[in-house]
Amino acid sequence: MNLKEINHKILSLPTIMGISAEISIIKELMNLKADDLIKNKDIFRCIVESLELSHGDSGFMELTKNNENIFIDFYHWLKRINKQLNINIHMNTIDCFSLTVEEVNRLMSPYK
């Protein structure tokens, strides 16, 4: 799958997607060639922003010990790619994917 196909897939999903859709898109993004990212930086940024919106809204609440590593790996990959390829994704956007289950539980504990 290439970046344009991933973008088309995102456009067909609800704005707030389930965590399984987030994971699927993340895995597809992390398998892309650097050339595709370089040629389509704007599309890549839009996809990451869509993921951030979904994950920041409710996706983070579906984190488990079984899936949190996918998001942590994506966080580290995004940081590296952003710097190496000069993608210009804001760090606040990237940081959204660094939450762990433990951090979410701590943040949400006043509401339980």
N, CA, C and O atoms as a Tinker XYZ file with bonds, in Angstrom:
   448  protein
     1  N      0.855000   -1.172000    0.000000    73     2
     2  CA     0.000000    0.000000    0.000000    64     1     3
     3  C      0.903000    1.238000    0.000000    63     2     4     5
     4  O      1.941000    1.255000    0.661000    81     3
     5  N      0.500000    2.271000   -0.745000    73     3     6
     6  CA     1.270000    3.513000   -0.748000    64     5     7
     7  C      0.518000    4.592000    0.033000    63     6     8     9
     8  O     -0.608000    4.382000    0.482000    81     7
     9  N      1.162000    5.743000    0.184000    73     7    10
    10  CA     0.610000    6.813000    1.016000    64     9    11
    11  C     -0.740000    7.309000    0.511000    63    10    12    13
    12  O     -1.635000    7.591000    1.308000    81    11
    13  N     -0.890000    7.416000   -0.795000    73    11    14
    14  CA    -2.167000    7.885000   -1.344000    64    13    15
    15  C     -3.287000    6.878000   -1.069000    63    14    16    17
    16  O     -4.424000    7.271000   -0.809000    81    15
    17  N     -2.970000    5.598000   -1.126000    73    15    18
    18  CA    -3.972000    4.568000   -0.816000    64    17    19
    19  C     -4.354000    4.595000    0.669000    63    18    20    21
    20  O     -5.519000    4.415000    1.025000    81    19
    21  N     -3.361000    4.821000    1.522000    73    19    22
    22  CA    -3.639000    4.934000    2.958000    64    21    23
    23  C     -4.517000    6.153000    3.216000    63    22    24    25
    24  O     -5.448000    6.093000    4.019000    81    23
    25  N     -4.224000    7.250000    2.541000    73    23    26
    26  CA    -5.033000    8.463000    2.695000    64    25    27
    27  C     -6.477000    8.199000    2.255000    63    26    28    29
    28  O     -7.420000    8.628000    2.920000    81    27
    29  N     -6.643000    7.503000    1.147000    73    27    30
    30  CA    -7.990000    7.164000    0.671000    64    29    31
    31  C     -8.723000    6.312000    1.718000    63    30    32    33
    32  O     -9.913000    6.507000    1.969000    81    31
    33  N     -8.003000    5.381000    2.313000    73    31    34
    34  CA    -8.580000    4.529000    3.357000    64    33    35
    35  C     -9.033000    5.387000    4.546000    63    34    36    37
    36  O    -10.132000    5.197000    5.067000    81    35
    37  N     -8.190000    6.324000    4.968000    73    35    38
    38  CA    -8.527000    7.208000    6.109000    64    37    39
    39  C     -9.769000    8.020000    5.792000    63    38    40    41
    40  O    -10.632000    8.197000    6.652000    81    39
    41  N     -9.865000    8.513000    4.574000    73    39    42
    42  CA   -11.018000    9.338000    4.199000    64    41    43
    43  C    -12.326000    8.546000    4.224000    63    42    44    45
    44  O    -13.404000    9.128000    4.347000    81    43
    45  N    -12.231000    7.229000    4.108000    73    43    46
    46  CA   -13.438000    6.395000    4.129000    64    45    47
    47  C    -13.850000    5.997000    5.553000    63    46    48    49
    48  O    -14.918000    5.420000    5.755000    81    47
    49  N    -13.008000    6.306000    6.526000    73    47    50
    50  CA   -13.290000    5.944000    7.918000    64    49    51
    51  C    -13.922000    7.112000    8.662000    63    50    52    53
    52  O    -13.793000    8.261000    8.239000    81    51
    53  N    -14.605000    6.827000    9.770000    73    51    54
    54  CA   -15.106000    7.929000   10.595000    64    53    55
    55  C    -13.935000    8.725000   11.175000    63    54    56    57
    56  O    -12.834000    8.194000   11.322000    81    55
    57  N    -14.168000    9.976000   11.499000    73    55    58
    58  CA   -13.114000   10.822000   12.073000    64    57    59
    59  C    -12.530000   10.174000   13.320000    63    58    60    61
    60  O    -11.312000   10.125000   13.486000    81    59
    61  N    -13.389000    9.681000   14.186000    73    59    62
    62  CA   -12.940000    8.964000   15.379000    64    61    63
    63  C    -13.079000    7.477000   15.076000    63    62    64    65
    64  O    -14.169000    6.910000   15.143000    81    63
    65  N    -11.952000    6.865000   14.743000    73    63    66
    66  CA   -11.952000    5.457000   14.342000    64    65    67
    67  C    -11.640000    4.580000   15.552000    63    66    68    69
    68  O    -11.140000    5.067000   16.566000    81    67
    69  N    -11.926000    3.333000   15.443000    73    67    70
    70  CA   -11.578000    2.403000   16.511000    64    69    71
    71  C    -10.077000    2.181000   16.557000    63    70    72    73
    72  O     -9.363000    2.475000   15.598000    81    71
    73  N     -9.614000    1.665000   17.668000    73    71    74
    74  CA    -8.175000    1.468000   17.825000    64    73    75
    75  C     -7.636000    0.454000   16.818000    63    74    76    77
    76  O     -6.472000    0.542000   16.426000    81    75
    77  N     -8.452000   -0.500000   16.396000    73    75    78
    78  CA    -7.980000   -1.478000   15.401000    64    77    79
    79  C     -7.692000   -0.796000   14.066000    63    78    80    81
    80  O     -6.744000   -1.174000   13.376000    81    79
    81  N     -8.491000    0.200000   13.692000    73    79    82
    82  CA    -8.222000    0.961000   12.463000    64    81    83
    83  C     -6.961000    1.802000   12.633000    63    82    84    85
    84  O     -6.150000    1.898000   11.713000    81    83
    85  N     -6.795000    2.409000   13.805000    73    83    86
    86  CA    -5.580000    3.187000   14.069000    64    85    87
    87  C     -4.349000    2.295000   13.922000    63    86    88    89
    88  O     -3.373000    2.675000   13.274000    81    87
    89  N     -4.399000    1.122000   14.521000    73    87    90
    90  CA    -3.270000    0.191000   14.469000    64    89    91
    91  C     -2.989000   -0.243000   13.035000    63    90    92    93
    92  O     -1.831000   -0.299000   12.621000    81    91
    93  N     -4.018000   -0.545000   12.287000    73    91    94
    94  CA    -3.851000   -0.952000   10.892000    64    93    95
    95  C     -3.148000    0.141000   10.082000    63    94    96    97
    96  O     -2.222000   -0.143000    9.323000    81    95
    97  N     -3.584000    1.364000   10.244000    73    95    98
    98  CA    -2.987000    2.486000    9.508000    64    97    99
    99  C     -1.548000    2.714000    9.946000    63    98   100   101
   100  O     -0.672000    2.945000    9.112000    81    99
   101  N     -1.300000    2.652000   11.241000    73    99   102
   102  CA     0.062000    2.831000   11.753000    64   101   103
   103  C      0.996000    1.787000   11.149000    63   102   104   105
   104  O      2.092000    2.125000   10.700000    81   103
   105  N      0.578000    0.536000   11.134000    73   103   106
   106  CA     1.417000   -0.528000   10.565000    64   105   107
   107  C      1.689000   -0.277000    9.087000    63   106   108   109
   108  O      2.804000   -0.493000    8.613000    81   107
   109  N      0.676000    0.177000    8.359000    73   107   110
   110  CA     0.862000    0.477000    6.938000    64   109   111
   111  C      1.831000    1.644000    6.755000    63   110   112   113
   112  O      2.694000    1.599000    5.877000    81   111
   113  N      1.697000    2.681000    7.570000    73   111   114
   114  CA     2.597000    3.837000    7.468000    64   113   115
   115  C      4.042000    3.438000    7.741000    63   114   116   117
   116  O      4.954000    3.864000    7.032000    81   115
   117  N      4.245000    2.627000    8.762000    73   115   118
   118  CA     5.607000    2.261000    9.154000    64   117   119
   119  C      6.280000    1.339000    8.144000    63   118   120   121
   120  O      7.491000    1.128000    8.212000    81   119
   121  N      5.514000    0.790000    7.213000    73   119   122
   122  CA     6.083000   -0.061000    6.165000    64   121   123
   123  C      6.344000    0.685000    4.862000    63   122   124   125
   124  O      6.834000    0.100000    3.896000    81   123
   125  N      6.020000    1.969000    4.833000    73   123   126
   126  CA     6.229000    2.755000    3.614000    64   125   127
   127  C      7.704000    3.036000    3.381000    63   126   128   129
   128  O      8.505000    3.080000    4.315000    81   127
   129  N      8.038000    3.224000    2.121000    73   127   130
   130  CA     9.402000    3.621000    1.761000    64   129   131
   131  C      9.565000    5.116000    1.994000    63   130   132   133
   132  O      8.619000    5.888000    1.840000    81   131
   133  N     10.767000    5.510000    2.364000    73   131   134
   134  CA    11.059000    6.921000    2.636000    64   133   135
   135  C     10.732000    7.795000    1.429000    63   134   136   137
   136  O     10.281000    8.928000    1.594000    81   135
   137  N     10.953000    7.284000    0.215000    73   135   138
   138  CA    10.666000    8.065000   -1.001000    64   137   139
   139  C      9.205000    8.491000   -1.064000    63   138   140   141
   140  O      8.901000    9.619000   -1.453000    81   139
   141  N      8.301000    7.591000   -0.683000    73   139   142
   142  CA     6.872000    7.896000   -0.696000    64   141   143
   143  C      6.568000    9.014000    0.302000    63   142   144   145
   144  O      5.780000    9.914000    0.011000    81   143
   145  N      7.191000    8.952000    1.472000    73   143   146
   146  CA     6.983000    9.989000    2.489000    64   145   147
   147  C      7.534000   11.333000    2.027000    63   146   148   149
   148  O      6.901000   12.370000    2.229000    81   147
   149  N      8.702000   11.315000    1.413000    73   147   150
   150  CA     9.336000   12.556000    0.943000    64   149   151
   151  C      8.499000   13.205000   -0.154000    63   150   152   153
   152  O      8.306000   14.421000   -0.151000    81   151
   153  N      8.004000   12.403000   -1.088000    73   151   154
   154  CA     7.223000   12.934000   -2.213000    64   153   155
   155  C      5.844000   13.434000   -1.791000    63   154   156   157
   156  O      5.253000   14.279000   -2.463000    81   155
   157  N      5.338000   12.915000   -0.690000    73   155   158
   158  CA     3.960000   13.213000   -0.274000    64   157   159
   159  C      3.886000   13.677000    1.181000    63   158   160   161
   160  O      3.054000   13.199000    1.952000    81   159
   161  N      4.757000   14.605000    1.544000    73   159   162
   162  CA     4.813000   15.078000    2.935000    64   161   163
   163  C      3.481000   15.633000    3.420000    63   162   164   165
   164  O      3.081000   15.382000    4.557000    81   163
   165  N      2.796000   16.381000    2.572000    73   163   166
   166  CA     1.515000   16.974000    2.984000    64   165   167
   167  C      0.475000   15.898000    3.287000    63   166   168   169
   168  O     -0.261000   15.993000    4.270000    81   167
   169  N      0.422000   14.887000    2.444000    73   167   170
   170  CA    -0.521000   13.783000    2.670000    64   169   171
   171  C     -0.154000   13.051000    3.959000    63   170   172   173
   172  O     -1.027000   12.712000    4.759000    81   171
   173  N      1.133000   12.811000    4.152000    73   171   174
   174  CA     1.589000   12.123000    5.359000    64   173   175
   175  C      1.203000   12.909000    6.616000    63   174   176   177
   176  O      0.704000   12.336000    7.584000    81   175
   177  N      1.434000   14.215000    6.593000    73   175   178
   178  CA     1.062000   15.057000    7.748000    64   177   179
   179  C     -0.440000   14.983000    8.015000    63   178   180   181
   180  O     -0.859000   14.895000    9.169000    81   179
   181  N     -1.242000   15.017000    6.971000    73   179   182
   182  CA    -2.709000   14.934000    7.135000    64   181   183
   183  C     -3.121000   13.604000    7.757000    63   182   184   185
   184  O     -4.003000   13.563000    8.615000    81   183
   185  N     -2.491000   12.530000    7.330000    73   183   186
   186  CA    -2.800000   11.209000    7.886000    64   185   187
   187  C     -2.439000   11.164000    9.367000    63   186   188   189
   188  O     -3.222000   10.691000   10.191000    81   187
   189  N     -1.251000   11.658000    9.697000    73   187   190
   190  CA    -0.817000   11.656000   11.098000    64   189   191
   191  C     -1.741000   12.533000   11.941000    63   190   192   193
   192  O     -2.067000   12.183000   13.075000    81   191
   193  N     -2.159000   13.658000   11.394000    73   191   194
   194  CA    -3.086000   14.533000   12.126000    64   193   195
   195  C     -4.443000   13.857000   12.332000    63   194   196   197
   196  O     -5.069000   14.032000   13.377000    81   195
   197  N     -4.896000   13.091000   11.348000    73   195   198
   198  CA    -6.148000   12.336000   11.505000    64   197   199
   199  C     -6.011000   11.277000   12.596000    63   198   200   201
   200  O     -6.917000   11.080000   13.406000    81   199
   201  N     -4.871000   10.604000   12.603000    73   199   202
   202  CA    -4.621000    9.614000   13.651000    64   201   203
   203  C     -4.565000   10.272000   15.025000    63   202   204   205
   204  O     -5.095000    9.740000   16.000000    81   203
   205  N     -3.919000   11.430000   15.093000    73   203   206
   206  CA    -3.832000   12.150000   16.366000    64   205   207
   207  C     -5.226000   12.529000   16.871000    63   206   208   209
   208  O     -5.530000   12.361000   18.052000    81   207
   209  N     -6.058000   13.031000   15.986000    73   207   210
   210  CA    -7.415000   13.426000   16.366000    64   209   211
   211  C     -8.186000   12.226000   16.926000    63   210   212   213
   212  O     -8.837000   12.332000   17.966000    81   211
   213  N     -8.109000   11.109000   16.246000    73   211   214
   214  CA    -8.813000    9.908000   16.683000    64   213   215
   215  C     -8.241000    9.376000   17.994000    63   214   216   217
   216  O     -8.980000    9.076000   18.932000    81   215
   217  N     -6.928000    9.264000   18.045000    73   215   218
   218  CA    -6.276000    8.691000   19.223000    64   217   219
   219  C     -6.450000    9.598000   20.443000    63   218   220   221
   220  O     -6.682000    9.122000   21.555000    81   219
   221  N     -6.334000   10.899000   20.222000    73   219   222
   222  CA    -6.481000   11.855000   21.318000    64   221   223
   223  C     -7.902000   11.961000   21.829000    63   222   224   225
   224  O     -8.121000   12.291000   22.995000    81   223
   225  N     -8.875000   11.683000   20.966000    73   223   226
   226  CA   -10.279000   11.756000   21.373000    64   225   227
   227  C    -10.672000   10.563000   22.239000    63   226   228   229
   228  O    -11.202000   10.728000   23.338000    81   227
   229  N    -10.410000    9.376000   21.739000    73   227   230
   230  CA   -10.831000    8.200000   22.508000    64   229   231
   231  C     -9.933000    6.983000   22.315000    63   230   232   233
   232  O     -9.971000    6.058000   23.125000    81   231
   233  N     -9.138000    6.970000   21.268000    73   231   234
   234  CA    -8.290000    5.807000   20.998000    64   233   235
   235  C     -7.371000    5.463000   22.154000    63   234   236   237
   236  O     -7.142000    4.289000   22.444000    81   235
   237  N     -6.840000    6.493000   22.818000    73   235   238
   238  CA    -5.919000    6.251000   23.930000    64   237   239
   239  C     -6.602000    5.473000   25.060000    63   238   240   241
   240  O     -5.936000    4.791000   25.839000    81   239
   241  N     -7.928000    5.578000   25.145000    73   239   242
   242  CA    -8.654000    4.876000   26.205000    64   241   243
   243  C     -8.799000    3.383000   25.901000    63   242   244   245
   244  O     -9.196000    2.603000   26.767000    81   243
   245  N     -8.476000    2.995000   24.670000    73   243   246
   246  CA    -8.523000    1.581000   24.285000    64   245   247
   247  C     -7.143000    0.928000   24.356000    63   246   248   249
   248  O     -6.976000   -0.221000   23.948000    81   247
   249  N     -6.151000    1.667000   24.876000    73   247   250
   250  CA    -4.815000    1.098000   25.018000    64   249   251
   251  C     -4.839000   -0.059000   26.002000    63   250   252   253
   252  O     -5.516000   -0.014000   27.029000    81   251
   253  N     -4.084000   -1.095000   25.665000    73   251   254
   254  CA    -3.894000   -2.235000   26.561000    64   253   255
   255  C     -2.408000   -2.564000   26.566000    63   254   256   257
   256  O     -1.646000   -2.048000   25.749000    81   255
   257  N     -2.009000   -3.415000   27.481000    73   255   258
   258  CA    -0.610000   -3.868000   27.503000    64   257   259
   259  C     -0.270000   -4.597000   26.201000    63   258   260   261
   260  O      0.892000   -4.637000   25.796000    81   259
   261  N     -1.277000   -5.169000   25.549000    73   259   262
   262  CA    -1.048000   -5.905000   24.300000    64   261   263
   263  C     -0.839000   -4.998000   23.098000    63   262   264   265
   264  O     -0.196000   -5.404000   22.130000    81   263
   265  N     -1.373000   -3.767000   23.138000    73   263   266
   266  CA    -1.248000   -2.906000   21.951000    64   265   267
   267  C     -0.457000   -1.619000   22.185000    63   266   268   269
   268  O     -0.162000   -0.905000   21.227000    81   267
   269  N     -0.107000   -1.307000   23.433000    73   267   270
   270  CA     0.567000   -0.036000   23.676000    64   269   271
   271  C      1.920000    0.060000   22.969000    63   270   272   273
   272  O      2.338000    1.150000   22.577000    81   271
   273  N      2.613000   -1.083000   22.802000    73   271   274
   274  CA     3.925000   -1.047000   22.141000    64   273   275
   275  C      3.829000   -0.588000   20.694000    63   274   276   277
   276  O      4.764000    0.022000   20.174000    81   275
   277  N      2.725000   -0.870000   20.048000    73   275   278
   278  CA     2.534000   -0.412000   18.669000    64   277   279
   279  C      2.575000    1.113000   18.627000    63   278   280   281
   280  O      3.195000    1.701000   17.741000    81   279
   281  N      1.921000    1.739000   19.577000    73   279   282
   282  CA     1.874000    3.200000   19.614000    64   281   283
   283  C      3.208000    3.795000   20.063000    63   282   284   285
   284  O      3.623000    4.838000   19.557000    81   283
   285  N      3.879000    3.141000   21.007000    73   283   286
   286  CA     5.193000    3.613000   21.452000    64   285   287
   287  C      6.193000    3.495000   20.299000    63   286   288   289
   288  O      6.988000    4.406000   20.068000    81   287
   289  N      6.152000    2.381000   19.584000    73   287   290
   290  CA     7.037000    2.218000   18.416000    64   289   291
   291  C      6.739000    3.280000   17.364000    63   290   292   293
   292  O      7.659000    3.841000   16.768000    81   291
   293  N      5.461000    3.555000   17.134000    73   291   294
   294  CA     5.059000    4.585000   16.170000    64   293   295
   295  C      5.574000    5.953000   16.612000    63   294   296   297
   296  O      6.063000    6.729000   15.790000    81   295
   297  N      5.466000    6.246000   17.885000    73   295   298
   298  CA     5.972000    7.501000   18.451000    64   297   299
   299  C      7.463000    7.658000   18.137000    63   298   300   301
   300  O      7.887000    8.699000   17.635000    81   299
   301  N      8.250000    6.630000   18.432000    73   299   302
   302  CA     9.699000    6.702000   18.172000    64   301   303
   303  C      9.992000    6.793000   16.679000    63   302   304   305
   304  O     10.875000    7.544000   16.265000    81   303
   305  N      9.260000    6.036000   15.871000    73   303   306
   306  CA     9.429000    6.073000   14.416000    64   305   307
   307  C      9.099000    7.462000   13.883000    63   306   308   309
   308  O      9.841000    8.010000   13.068000    81   307
   309  N      7.979000    8.032000   14.345000    73   307   310
   310  CA     7.589000    9.381000   13.900000    64   309   311
   311  C      8.647000   10.418000   14.250000    63   310   312   313
   312  O      8.985000   11.272000   13.430000    81   311
   313  N      9.165000   10.341000   15.465000    73   311   314
   314  CA    10.218000   11.285000   15.874000    64   313   315
   315  C     11.421000   11.184000   14.937000    63   314   316   317
   316  O     11.956000   12.198000   14.488000    81   315
   317  N     11.840000    9.955000   14.649000    73   315   318
   318  CA    13.004000    9.734000   13.787000    64   317   319
   319  C     12.737000   10.203000   12.354000    63   318   320   321
   320  O     13.547000   10.925000   11.773000    81   319
   321  N     11.610000    9.793000   11.792000    73   319   322
   322  CA    11.259000   10.154000   10.413000    64   321   323
   323  C     11.078000   11.665000   10.284000    63   322   324   325
   324  O     11.521000   12.269000    9.307000    81   323
   325  N     10.438000   12.255000   11.255000    73   323   326
   326  CA    10.191000   13.698000   11.242000    64   325   327
   327  C     11.506000   14.466000   11.147000    63   326   328   329
   328  O     11.621000   15.437000   10.399000    81   327
   329  N     12.486000   14.020000   11.910000    73   327   330
   330  CA    13.794000   14.690000   11.910000    64   329   331
   331  C     14.584000   14.366000   10.634000    63   330   332   333
   332  O     15.118000   15.266000    9.987000    81   331
   333  N     14.656000   13.096000   10.283000    73   331   334
   334  CA    15.455000   12.668000    9.133000    64   333   335
   335  C     14.948000   13.236000    7.816000    63   334   336   337
   336  O     15.736000   13.643000    6.962000    81   335
   337  N     13.627000   13.263000    7.655000    73   335   338
   338  CA    13.048000   13.664000    6.371000    64   337   339
   339  C     12.492000   15.084000    6.389000    63   338   340   341
   340  O     11.936000   15.555000    5.396000    81   339
   341  N     12.645000   15.756000    7.519000    73   339   342
   342  CA    12.170000   17.141000    7.656000    64   341   343
   343  C     10.689000   17.260000    7.274000    63   342   344   345
   344  O     10.314000   18.056000    6.413000    81   343
   345  N      9.862000   16.450000    7.937000    73   343   346
   346  CA     8.426000   16.393000    7.637000    64   345   347
   347  C      7.671000   17.567000    8.254000    63   346   348   349
   348  O      6.624000   17.967000    7.744000    81   347
   349  N      8.185000   18.112000    9.330000    73   347   350
   350  CA     7.567000   19.257000   10.034000    64   349   351
   351  C      6.261000   18.912000   10.740000    63   350   352   353
   352  O      5.298000   19.678000   10.692000    81   351
   353  N      6.236000   17.764000   11.389000    73   351   354
   354  CA     5.098000   17.419000   12.242000    64   353   355
   355  C      5.398000   17.995000   13.618000    63   354   356   357
   356  O      6.495000   17.805000   14.144000    81   355
   357  N      4.447000   18.688000   14.198000    73   355   358
   358  CA     4.630000   19.318000   15.501000    64   357   359
   359  C      4.824000   18.241000   16.571000    63   358   360   361
   360  O      4.161000   17.204000   16.535000    81   359
   361  N      5.723000   18.484000   17.515000    73   359   362
   362  CA     6.006000   17.499000   18.565000    64   361   363
   363  C      4.777000   17.174000   19.416000    63   362   364   365
   364  O      4.654000   16.049000   19.901000    81   363
   365  N      3.875000   18.122000   19.607000    73   363   366
   366  CA     2.652000   17.819000   20.365000    64   365   367
   367  C      1.835000   16.737000   19.674000    63   366   368   369
   368  O      1.210000   15.903000   20.330000    81   367
   369  N      1.844000   16.757000   18.352000    73   367   370
   370  CA     1.146000   15.727000   17.581000    64   369   371
   371  C      1.817000   14.380000   17.799000    63   370   372   373
   372  O      1.146000   13.380000   18.056000    81   371
   373  N      3.129000   14.355000   17.697000    73   371   374
   374  CA     3.886000   13.112000   17.871000    64   373   375
   375  C      3.722000   12.574000   19.288000    63   374   376   377
   376  O      3.541000   11.372000   19.482000    81   375
   377  N      3.784000   13.461000   20.274000    73   375   378
   378  CA     3.693000   13.054000   21.682000    64   377   379
   379  C      2.389000   12.342000   22.018000    63   378   380   381
   380  O      2.339000   11.551000   22.960000    81   379
   381  N      1.350000   12.614000   21.268000    73   379   382
   382  CA     0.044000   11.979000   21.498000    64   381   383
   383  C      0.159000   10.454000   21.500000    63   382   384   385
   384  O     -0.626000    9.773000   22.159000    81   383
   385  N      1.126000    9.924000   20.772000    73   383   386
   386  CA     1.265000    8.479000   20.616000    64   385   387
   387  C      2.209000    7.851000   21.643000    63   386   388   389
   388  O      2.488000    6.654000   21.578000    81   387
   389  N      2.700000    8.653000   22.589000    73   387   390
   390  CA     3.665000    8.146000   23.568000    64   389   391
   391  C      3.026000    7.670000   24.868000    63   390   392   393
   392  O      3.720000    7.151000   25.743000    81   391
   393  N      1.720000    7.838000   25.006000    73   391   394
   394  CA     1.049000    7.427000   26.245000    64   393   395
   395  C      1.100000    5.916000   26.441000    63   394   396   397
   396  O      0.976000    5.141000   25.493000    81   395
   397  N      1.284000    5.525000   27.686000    73   395   398
   398  CA     1.234000    4.107000   28.048000    64   397   399
   399  C     -0.060000    3.840000   28.813000    63   398   400   401
   400  O     -0.750000    4.769000   29.232000    81   399
   401  N     -0.373000    2.578000   28.987000    73   399   402
   402  CA    -1.558000    2.194000   29.753000    64   401   403
   403  C     -1.461000    2.757000   31.165000    63   402   404   405
   404  O     -2.440000    3.275000   31.702000    81   403
   405  N     -0.292000    2.655000   31.757000    73   403   406
   406  CA    -0.086000    3.159000   33.119000    64   405   407
   407  C     -0.359000    4.660000   33.197000    63   406   408   409
   408  O     -1.012000    5.126000   34.131000    81   407
   409  N      0.138000    5.414000   32.220000    73   407   410
   410  CA    -0.095000    6.866000   32.215000    64   409   411
   411  C     -1.575000    7.196000   32.027000    63   410   412   413
   412  O     -2.094000    8.106000   32.673000    81   411
   413  N     -2.246000    6.470000   31.160000    73   411   414
   414  CA    -3.682000    6.698000   30.945000    64   413   415
   415  C     -4.445000    6.412000   32.233000    63   414   416   417
   416  O     -5.315000    7.190000   32.626000    81   415
   417  N     -4.124000    5.307000   32.888000    73   415   418
   418  CA    -4.805000    4.971000   34.146000    64   417   419
   419  C     -4.580000    6.047000   35.203000    63   418   420   421
   420  O     -5.499000    6.402000   35.941000    81   419
   421  N     -3.374000    6.557000   35.271000    73   419   422
   422  CA    -3.065000    7.616000   36.232000    64   421   423
   423  C     -3.838000    8.893000   35.899000    63   422   424   425
   424  O     -4.377000    9.546000   36.793000    81   423
   425  N     -3.890000    9.244000   34.618000    73   423   426
   426  CA    -4.616000   10.447000   34.193000    64   425   427
   427  C     -6.117000   10.323000   34.421000    63   426   428   429
   428  O     -6.780000   11.303000   34.760000    81   427
   429  N     -6.649000    9.132000   34.237000    73   427   430
   430  CA    -8.094000    8.926000   34.322000    64   429   431
   431  C     -8.561000    8.576000   35.734000    63   430   432   433
   432  O     -9.766000    8.576000   35.986000    81   431
   433  N     -7.663000    8.281000   36.649000    73   431   434
   434  CA    -8.065000    7.831000   37.987000    64   433   435
   435  C     -8.960000    8.810000   38.739000    63   434   436   437
   436  O     -9.812000    8.350000   39.499000    81   435
   437  N     -8.826000   10.136000   38.581000    73   435   438
   438  CA    -9.756000   11.030000   39.281000    64   437   439
   439  C    -11.204000   10.870000   38.811000    63   438   440   441
   440  O    -12.132000   11.272000   39.513000    81   439
   441  N    -11.400000   10.283000   37.621000    73   439   442
   442  CA   -12.740000   10.160000   37.053000    64   441   443
   443  C    -13.383000    8.812000   37.344000    63   442   444   445
   444  O    -14.534000    8.580000   36.974000    81   443
   445  N    -12.659000    7.937000   37.994000    73   443   446
   446  CA   -13.183000    6.585000   38.253000    64   445   447
   447  C    -13.906000    6.541000   39.572000    63   446   448
   448  O    -14.415000    5.491000   39.963000    81   447
